[in-house]
Amino acid sequence: MPAPPKRYKVGEIMRHTGLSRQTIHNYTMLGLIHPVERTEAGHRLYDEAVFDRIRKIEMLKIHRTLNEIREMLEEEDKQAGGGQSAAG
């Protein structure tokens, strides 16, 4: 039986990416990243794909606003058949 997929709390994402808690929450509230589930205590949990998504956002921020990035990512998700879950 395969192991369940790893889920990451905000603090773990902060350590892996160097982003602040506020930036991660802003990205979530703007719809740039999406938690895949929540703990019983209400903590957001993200899957492994969040790291690629954050790298992409950080690269795009050089020449685009966060709203432009959100629109781009939404369009990419639509074309990919849904992309990230919006469980949060």
Secondary structure, DSSP 8 states (H G I E B T S, - for coil): -------B-HHHHHHHH---HHHHHHHHHTTSS--SEE-TT--EEB-THHHHHHHHHHHHTTTS-HHHHHHHHHHHHHHTTS-S----
